[in-house]
Amino acid sequence: MVVGPSGAGKDTLMAALKDQLKGNDSVVFARRAVTRDADAGSEDHDTLSRSDFETLVSAGNVALSWEAHGLGYVVPQSYDHAIRDGKTVIANGSRKVLQEASDKYETAIVLLITAPIHVLAERLSARGRESREDIEARLKRADLEPQNVKNLFRIENTGTPEDGVAKMIRALDL
């Protein structure tokens, strides 16, 4: 599971990792379902209605699910089958489900993609949605370091994407 704060570069590193592992049939990248419409400026995902999200989750027909920022997120149950078949599944996740993922998947590895607060603030400020001061204050209040998570690898993403991907590959032992 790949997690980290906004601005850490998770999407950039995951896209580069996916490109580098193209053709490796033992690795699968999970496609999430989210309760928001598709948007060219955001992650490529399947769209799910709020009622469909609640039905799937209440029936237990998901690999993992969580809510954040008013949205529901699902890693589809089909990825459990891929894991049972011996594949490595890489999913963009949330710190909110790390304990659940660790309990459910014996060999779960968590890649915490992060950067110093001033770097995160600079990247988020470039998006133009909040002032730099508001961003820094929010980041200082946020819990950016998960505690008591087994198999957690912290990857500081302050170099090139190639550097970050090399760290990810080492952590995943691919």
N, C-alpha and C positions, 0 to 999 in steps of 0.2 A: 504494500500500500504506500502510495506517494502522498505525503501531506506537507503542509507548510503554510505560512501566512501569505496573504495577498502581497504581490510584488516580489516574491522570492524567486520566481521564474520556473515554477513547476511545469506549466504548459510548454514552455520553450524546451526544457530538458526532456520532458516526456516525448515530445515530437521528435527531437533529435535522437533519443534512445530508440524510438520506434523505427526511425529511418535506418539507424545502424544495425538493428536486429532483423531487418526485412529479410525474409527467406528462412529465418530460424523458426521451424515449425513447433519447437518446444516452448515457445513464448507466445502468449496471447495478451493483447491489450484490451482491457474491458471497456465497453462503451456504456456509459451511464445513461439512465433515464432520469429526467429532471422535470419538475412541475413548472416549466417556463417554456415559452415558444423558442424555436430555433432562432439564432441571431448570428449573423456573419462575424460579429465582433467577439463572440464568446466560443467556448468549447463546443465542438461538434458532439451533439448528444441526441438521444431520443426524447421526444416530448411526451409527458404523462400528465393526465388531468389530476387534480387534487383527489377526486373520488377514486380514480384508478390506483393512485398511490396508496390511499388508505386501505383499499380492498386488498391489494397485494401484501402490504405490510401486516395487516391484521390476520391474513390467512397464512403468513409465514412463507410466502412464495417469492422470497428474495434471498440473495446471498447476504447482502448487507443493505441497511437503509439508515437514513438520518435526516434531520431537518436543520437547516441553517439559513439565516438571512431571509426567513419567510418562505423558503422553498423546500420541497421534499426531493431527496436524492435516493436512487436505487442502483445498486449493482445487481443486475439480473441473476436469477438462480442458475441459469445455464452455465455460468462461470464455475459454479461448484462442480459441475460435471467435468469441466476441463481440468480442474485440480485433481479430481479423482482419477482422471486419465493420465496423470503424471505431468501435466503441463504447468509452466510457471505463468500465473496470471498477474498482470500488472494493472493496478487500478488507481485512479485519482480518487483519493478518499478524504476523510475528515478526521481531525484529532478527536472528534466526538465518538467515533466508533473504534478507536484503536484497541481498547480493552476487549470489546466484543469480537473483533477480528482475531486478536491474539488468543482468546478463549476458543474460538471456533476452528481456527486453522493452526494446527500444531507447528507448522514450519513457517508461519507468517514472518515476513521481514518488513520493517517500516523504514522507509527512506524519508527522513525529515529534511526537506529542502528549505534552507533559510539563508539569511544574510543579516548583517548588522542593521540595527534600527534605522540609522541614518541612510543606509542604502535602500532599505525598503521604502522609507519615506520619500526619497528622491524618485524612485520608480513609480510609486503611487501618485505622487504630485504631477508627474509627466502625463498621467491619464487625464488630469484636469477636473476631477470630480470633487475634490476637497482641497482646502488650503494645506500647505506643508505643516503648519503648526497644528492643525486639527488632526492630521495624519500621525504626526509624531506623538501627540498626546494619546491617541487611540492605541497606537502600537505599544506605548509604555505601559498601558493598562492591560493589554492583552496577555493571555497565557500562551507564550510562543514556544515554550519548552515542555513537551509532554513528560510526565513523571511516571516511573515504574512501568515502562513499556519494554517488554522483552524484544530482543533482536532489533533495536533501534540504531540506525546509522544516520548520523548528522552530517549533512552535506552542505557546506557553506558555499553558496553559489555567487561567488564574486569574481570568478575568472571567466574563461570562455565557455560556451556551451560544450565544446569538446572535452574540456577539463571536467565539467560536471557529469557528463555522460560516462567518462572513464571511471569516476568515483562510483557512480550508480552500478556499473557493470561489475566492479570489484566487490561491492557490497552484496550484490545478487549472486556472486560467484558464477557468472555466465561466461 
